[in-house]
Amino acid sequence: MVLNRILSRNFYNLPNSHSSMKNFILVDHFEDLDAESKYLAHKAKEASTHAYAPYSKFMVGAAALLENGKVVTGCNQENAAYPSGMCAERVALFAVTSQYPDQIITKIAVVAKRKSSKELLPATSCGPCRQVMLEFEARQQSSIQIVMQNKDHQWVVAPSAESLLPFSFSPANLEHHDDTHAG
């Protein structure tokens, strides 16, 4: 049976105040994704073949769709000094700003595989990548859909980076407020 449902707060037994999960789309099979998401996932898989991952052997690719129809890809770049590496999502997002600085990103797909395999592995964006995506949403003042595969091998289409970080730190947190509230 093909699972194609929109998650509701009842799925996770979340309280009414946490309604951001209701706009997530989950499908069991790649073929059940919308055409645009499948196309981006294919582009991300192609990008993953260029990953430099000699340590983890975890080849990650990302493909960002711009409002003008262009696709910008990125792949993870590892480094022996681990914090110096870069995730595929951030490589793609930063490439967008250098190549198409005035374009809005509408969707990004993230996929992973082992170097010796064609099979895709579950891979969701890490916290720092989610935070960078959130910053891009704030900059462009519009959401970015995120396509990824969860640990249960289901494909997830998240409505935004904000939905992945419900208690996020954003540019709004840095705005000066004249009225301070003591806790």
C-alpha positions as CSV (number, residue, x, y, z in Angstrom):
1,M,0.0,0.0,0.0
2,V,1.4,3.4,-1.0
3,L,1.6,5.8,1.9
4,N,1.0,9.3,0.7
5,R,-0.3,11.3,3.5
6,I,0.1,14.6,5.1
7,L,1.2,14.3,8.7
8,S,-1.1,15.7,11.3
9,R,-0.3,16.5,14.9
10,N,-2.0,13.3,15.9
11,F,0.6,11.2,14.0
12,Y,3.2,12.2,16.5
13,N,0.8,12.7,19.4
14,L,1.8,16.4,19.5
15,P,-0.1,19.0,21.3
16,N,-2.3,21.4,19.4
17,S,0.3,24.2,19.7
18,H,2.7,22.2,17.5
19,S,1.0,22.2,14.1
20,S,4.1,22.7,11.9
21,M,4.2,18.9,11.3
22,K,0.9,18.9,9.4
23,N,2.4,20.1,6.2
24,F,5.0,17.3,5.8
25,I,4.5,14.9,3.0
26,L,5.8,11.3,3.5
27,V,5.9,8.7,0.7
28,D,7.1,5.1,0.9
29,H,8.5,4.9,-2.7
30,F,10.6,7.2,-4.7
31,E,8.2,6.8,-7.7
32,D,5.5,8.3,-5.6
33,L,7.3,11.7,-5.2
34,D,6.2,14.6,-7.4
35,A,8.1,15.0,-10.7
36,E,10.0,18.0,-9.5
37,S,11.2,16.3,-6.3
38,K,12.3,13.2,-8.3
39,Y,14.2,15.3,-10.7
40,L,16.0,17.1,-7.9
41,A,16.8,13.9,-6.2
42,H,18.3,12.5,-9.4
43,K,20.4,15.7,-9.8
44,A,21.5,15.3,-6.1
45,K,22.5,11.7,-6.7
46,E,24.6,12.8,-9.7
47,A,26.3,15.4,-7.5
48,S,27.0,12.8,-4.8
49,T,29.4,11.1,-7.2
50,H,31.7,14.1,-6.9
51,A,31.8,14.0,-3.1
52,Y,35.2,13.9,-1.4
53,A,34.5,11.5,1.4
54,P,37.6,9.4,2.0
55,Y,36.9,9.1,5.8
56,S,33.2,8.4,6.1
57,K,32.7,6.9,2.6
58,F,29.3,8.6,2.9
59,M,28.7,10.4,-0.5
60,V,26.1,13.2,-0.1
61,G,24.7,15.3,-2.9
62,A,22.3,18.2,-2.9
63,A,20.4,19.9,-5.7
64,A,18.8,23.3,-5.2
65,L,16.0,24.5,-7.5
66,L,15.9,28.2,-8.2
67,E,12.8,30.3,-9.1
68,N,14.2,30.8,-12.6
69,G,14.3,27.0,-13.1
70,K,18.1,26.6,-12.8
71,V,19.5,23.8,-10.6
72,V,22.6,24.3,-8.5
73,T,24.3,21.2,-7.0
74,G,26.7,20.5,-4.3
75,C,28.4,17.5,-2.6
76,N,30.1,17.0,0.7
77,Q,33.8,17.8,1.1
78,E,35.5,16.1,4.0
79,N,38.8,17.1,5.6
80,A,41.1,15.3,7.9
81,A,40.4,18.1,10.4
82,Y,36.7,17.2,10.6
83,P,35.3,20.6,11.4
84,S,36.9,22.0,8.2
85,G,34.7,19.9,5.9
86,M,31.4,21.0,4.4
87,C,28.1,19.3,3.9
88,A,26.5,19.0,0.4
89,E,23.6,21.3,1.3
90,R,25.8,24.2,2.3
91,V,28.1,23.7,-0.7
92,A,25.0,24.0,-2.9
93,L,23.4,26.9,-1.0
94,F,26.7,29.0,-1.0
95,A,27.2,28.3,-4.7
96,V,23.7,29.7,-5.3
97,T,24.7,33.0,-3.7
98,S,27.9,33.3,-5.7
99,Q,26.3,32.2,-9.0
100,Y,22.8,33.5,-8.8
101,P,22.7,36.1,-5.9
102,D,19.3,37.5,-6.7
103,Q,17.5,34.2,-7.2
104,I,15.1,32.6,-4.8
105,I,15.6,28.9,-3.8
106,T,12.3,27.1,-3.9
107,K,13.4,23.5,-3.1
108,I,16.4,21.5,-2.2
109,A,16.9,17.7,-2.4
110,V,19.5,15.8,-0.3
111,V,20.6,12.2,-1.0
112,A,23.4,9.9,0.2
113,K,25.0,6.7,-0.8
114,R,28.1,4.7,-0.2
115,K,30.9,5.1,-2.7
116,S,30.6,1.5,-3.9
117,S,26.9,1.4,-4.1
118,K,24.1,2.9,-6.3
119,E,21.5,2.4,-3.6
120,L,20.5,5.6,-1.8
121,L,20.7,5.6,2.0
122,P,18.6,7.6,4.5
123,A,20.0,11.0,5.0
124,T,18.4,14.1,6.5
125,S,20.1,17.5,6.9
126,C,22.2,18.1,9.9
127,G,21.5,20.9,12.4
128,P,24.0,23.4,10.9
129,C,22.6,22.8,7.4
130,R,19.1,23.3,8.7
131,Q,20.2,26.5,10.3
132,V,21.8,27.8,7.1
133,M,18.7,26.9,5.2
134,L,16.7,28.9,7.7
135,E,18.9,31.9,7.2
136,F,18.3,31.6,3.4
137,E,14.6,31.6,4.0
138,A,14.9,34.7,6.1
139,R,17.1,36.4,3.4
140,Q,14.7,35.6,0.6
141,Q,11.6,35.9,2.7
142,S,10.1,32.7,1.4
143,S,10.2,29.0,2.3
144,I,12.5,26.3,0.8
145,Q,11.0,22.8,0.6
146,I,13.4,20.1,1.6
147,V,13.3,16.6,0.0
148,M,15.2,13.8,1.9
149,Q,15.0,10.2,2.9
150,N,14.3,9.4,6.6
151,K,15.7,6.5,8.6
152,D,12.7,4.4,7.7
153,H,13.6,4.8,4.0
154,Q,10.5,7.0,3.4
155,W,10.8,10.1,1.3
156,V,10.0,13.3,3.2
157,V,9.1,16.6,1.7
158,A,9.3,19.2,4.4
159,P,7.6,22.5,3.7
160,S,10.5,24.7,5.0
161,A,13.6,24.8,7.0
162,E,11.6,26.5,9.7
163,S,9.5,23.4,10.0
164,L,12.6,21.4,10.7
165,L,13.7,23.8,13.5
166,P,10.5,24.7,15.4
167,F,12.5,26.5,18.2
168,S,15.0,28.1,15.9
169,F,17.4,30.9,16.2
170,S,16.9,33.3,13.4
171,P,17.8,36.9,12.4
172,A,14.7,38.0,14.3
173,N,16.4,36.9,17.5
174,L,19.1,39.5,16.9
175,E,16.8,42.4,16.4
176,H,17.1,45.1,19.0
177,H,14.2,45.3,21.3
178,D,13.6,48.4,23.5
179,D,11.4,46.5,25.9
180,T,13.4,43.9,27.8
181,H,11.7,41.2,29.7
182,A,13.4,39.7,32.7
183,G,12.7,36.0,33.3
